[in-house]
Amino acid sequence: MDKIKVLVADDHLLVREGICKLLELDDKITVIGEAIDGEDAVNKARKLQPNLILMDLNMPKLSGIQAAEQIKTIYPEIKVIILTIHDDEEYVFEVLKAGAEGYLQKDVSAEELRSALQMVSNGETLFPASVINRVMGRERSKPEDTIEDILTDREIEVLEMMAKGNNNRTIGEKLFISEKTVKNHVSSILKKLEVNDRTQAVIYAIKKGWVKVK
């Protein structure tokens, strides 16, 4: 299995080096580069083409959110996890809007950090469920907007499981359908919701009040 190619972006040298050392202890992860600010992260993403970027929230030149938005616009296939000391729901909301796949606080353990990278690399999203529900609670849909008007019953099931962070294989196992069938349902969901990827689909559905992260 190919290693996850990770770019680490943090303007604090000691923190950056510490993260790199922790990640390199995992034989499934390889750190292919480091970035010292948001602008450098965008440039390194273009040059190195990592699978995943682990990025600090507060950085010079471009914030982690600004950098993530630029990177996801150009390279939507690159996964982004924002690593921060903040747990403010406003930050989570901005990270979600930027298209990042994960939001982690810096007090996580080394094992939790490495596990998070594996999860996001496998297509899952990683956000604090309680915070997401608080953030999205203020943006409920109008009464006439119903998910049943847009998606089939099976597609709703798949979307709900996507919102809980399940990858295609897990969804298939739980619904007793093939992984290929799941992929077909996901493609149909993206087309009907007019979004580019599963993260945007989940964000859209949560904002509409159609699903909740538990």
ChimeraX attribute file (.defattr): number of C-alpha atoms within 10 A of each C-alpha:
attribute: neighborCount
match mode: 1-to-1
recipient: residues
	/A:1	4
	/A:2	7
	/A:3	12
	/A:4	18
	/A:5	18
	/A:6	27
	/A:7	24
	/A:8	25
	/A:9	30
	/A:10	27
	/A:11	20
	/A:12	12
	/A:13	13
	/A:14	10
	/A:15	14
	/A:16	19
	/A:17	14
	/A:18	10
	/A:19	18
	/A:20	19
	/A:21	12
	/A:22	14
	/A:23	21
	/A:24	14
	/A:25	12
	/A:26	13
	/A:27	9
	/A:28	15
	/A:29	17
	/A:30	18
	/A:31	19
	/A:32	16
	/A:33	19
	/A:34	23
	/A:35	22
	/A:36	19
	/A:37	23
	/A:38	27
	/A:39	20
	/A:40	19
	/A:41	28
	/A:42	22
	/A:43	14
	/A:44	20
	/A:45	24
	/A:46	13
	/A:47	10
	/A:48	13
	/A:49	18
	/A:50	22
	/A:51	17
	/A:52	23
	/A:53	28
	/A:54	26
	/A:55	31
	/A:56	28
	/A:57	27
	/A:58	20
	/A:59	20
	/A:60	14
	/A:61	13
	/A:62	18
	/A:63	18
	/A:64	31
	/A:65	26
	/A:66	19
	/A:67	25
	/A:68	31
	/A:69	22
	/A:70	19
	/A:71	24
	/A:72	17
	/A:73	13
	/A:74	13
	/A:75	14
	/A:76	16
	/A:77	14
	/A:78	20
	/A:79	25
	/A:80	33
	/A:81	27
	/A:82	25
	/A:83	22
	/A:84	18
	/A:85	12
	/A:86	15
	/A:87	13
	/A:88	10
	/A:89	17
	/A:90	13
	/A:91	16
	/A:92	23
	/A:93	16
	/A:94	14
	/A:95	24
	/A:96	21
	/A:97	16
	/A:98	21
	/A:99	23
	/A:100	28
	/A:101	25
	/A:102	24
	/A:103	26
	/A:104	23
	/A:105	15
	/A:106	15
	/A:107	11
	/A:108	12
	/A:109	11
	/A:110	14
	/A:111	11
	/A:112	12
	/A:113	20
	/A:114	18
	/A:115	13
	/A:116	20
	/A:117	24
	/A:118	16
	/A:119	18
	/A:120	19
	/A:121	18
	/A:122	14
	/A:123	17
	/A:124	21
	/A:125	26
	/A:126	20
	/A:127	20
	/A:128	17
	/A:129	14
	/A:130	12
	/A:131	17
	/A:132	21
	/A:133	18
	/A:134	12
	/A:135	18
	/A:136	19
	/A:137	15
	/A:138	11
	/A:139	12
	/A:140	14
	/A:141	16
	/A:142	9
	/A:143	6
	/A:144	7
	/A:145	13
	/A:146	13
	/A:147	18
	/A:148	11
	/A:149	8
	/A:150	13
	/A:151	17
	/A:152	14
	/A:153	11
	/A:154	12
	/A:155	20
	/A:156	19
	/A:157	15
	/A:158	24
	/A:159	25
	/A:160	20
	/A:161	21
	/A:162	24
	/A:163	25
	/A:164	19
	/A:165	22
	/A:166	20
	/A:167	20
	/A:168	23
	/A:169	15
	/A:170	15
	/A:171	22
	/A:172	18
	/A:173	12
	/A:174	12
	/A:175	13
	/A:176	9
	/A:177	12
	/A:178	14
	/A:179	16
	/A:180	12
	/A:181	12
	/A:182	22
	/A:183	16
	/A:184	12
	/A:185	21
	/A:186	20
	/A:187	16
	/A:188	15
	/A:189	22
	/A:190	18
	/A:191	13
	/A:192	12
	/A:193	15
	/A:194	12
	/A:195	16
	/A:196	12
	/A:197	16
	/A:198	20
	/A:199	23
	/A:200	20
	/A:201	22
	/A:202	26
	/A:203	21
	/A:204	18
	/A:205	22
	/A:206	23
	/A:207	20
	/A:208	20
	/A:209	20
	/A:210	18
	/A:211	21
	/A:212	21
	/A:213	18
	/A:214	11
